[in-house]
Every structure is written in C-alpha cells, then in structure tokens.
Amino acid sequence: DESGALVPADLMAVRWVDPGPEPGCGRHVVPGTTTMLRTGPMLEATWTVQLNYLASADGEIEVGFPSREPARVEVTEGPGTVYVRVPGGGDGLQVRTATPGMSVCVGAGPVGVVVPR
C-alpha cells in the first residue's frame, strides 16, 4: 500500500516481456551492456514489472524505460523473481547490471498494474 505495508494483490498484465532468444536464459544481460526487453507499445504511466531472472551472483540491476531514470533492484544469486515499479512508456524496458562482474538472464513476465485482492 502507499505506506509500504505488504497487502494481498495481483498483477494485472497489460503487456508481457518477451521470452528472449536464448534457450534456458531468455535475454542475457552481461556486465557493461544494456539489454532491451521487448514489451510492445505502452502508454506513459507507472507500471509494475514481474522480472523473472537467473543471476550469477548477489547484486543489483537497473530496470526502466529509456526516457526515465531506472529503478535499482537487488537480486540474489540463482533463480528469482522481483516486482519493480517503473514510470514511463514506450516499446520496451532496459535492463543493465549495476554490480561489476555479475550477469543476469531475464525471462518472460507480465507488465501491468497492481490491483488489491
């Protein structure tokens, strides 16, 4: 909720991050590069992304639309899922590693709005 407390909710998908071209990985985000996650056209708004990942180490990634400041997100080594609120719009999200030497695979997942149960 607005005060930061966890409440039961669902993510209502408007678009999906595509599964990516690499079998067993999706999109490989390597250190020093920015990778585009294709979503299709999205209006300017604040969106929530379910980011399914496989990280080579504990660290941080940055996620956002190209026209806006990215959100910084902690990830843990191995497979995981994080939910990220990102303002903006366009045809896709950018992801880059913020931790030196860490690489991340990003798979398919919904992009949309959070609705209380």
C-alpha positions, -999 to 999 in steps of 0.1 A, spaced: 0 0 0 10 37 0 26 34 35 48 5 24 29 -24 41 25 -56 21 -11 -64 12 -25 -92 -9 -26 -81 -46 -24 -93 -81 -5 -80 -112 -30 -74 -140 -9 -78 -171 -12 -52 -199 18 -65 -218 45 -92 -214 83 -91 -215 91 -115 -244 108 -148 -235 140 -138 -253 161 -158 -279 184 -178 -257 171 -212 -246 172 -216 -208 181 -180 -204 158 -156 -222 178 -124 -226 214 -125 -213 224 -92 -196 262 -91 -194 283 -66 -174 288 -33 -191 258 -36 -215 222 -25 -216 197 -51 -229 162 -42 -242 133 -63 -230 105 -61 -257 71 -54 -243 51 -38 -272 38 -2 -270 30 11 -236 14 44 -226 32 68 -202 23 56 -167 38 39 -137 39 2 -144 49 -29 -124 71 -55 -139 74 -91 -128 111 -97 -136 120 -134 -136 157 -138 -135 188 -161 -131 217 -141 -115 253 -153 -114 258 -135 -80 241 -114 -54 239 -78 -66 218 -51 -82 203 -45 -116 187 -14 -131 153 -16 -149 134 12 -166 121 28 -198 147 46 -219 132 80 -213 132 77 -175 156 72 -146 158 34 -140 148 17 -107 176 -1 -89 167 -36 -77 185 -62 -55 188 -97 -69 202 -128 -53 224 -155 -69 204 -181 -87 168 -180 -99 144 -154 -86 115 -131 -92 113 -94 -83 85 -69 -88 97 -35 -99 77 -2 -103 89 17 -133 75 50 -146 74 57 -184 63 42 -216 75 30 -250 82 -3 -267 104 -19 -242 123 -18 -209 160 -15 -205 180 -37 -180 216 -35 -171 237 -49 -143 248 -24 -116 272 -49 -99 306 -54 -116 311 -89 -129 275 -100 -124 255 -113 -153 217 -120 -154 194 -139 -176 159 -124 -178 129 -145 -189 93 -137 -198 69 -120 -174 40 -97 -171 40 -59 -171 9 -41 -158 -8 -26 -128 -11 -39 -93 -47 -44 -81 -57 -53 -45 -74 -86 -39 
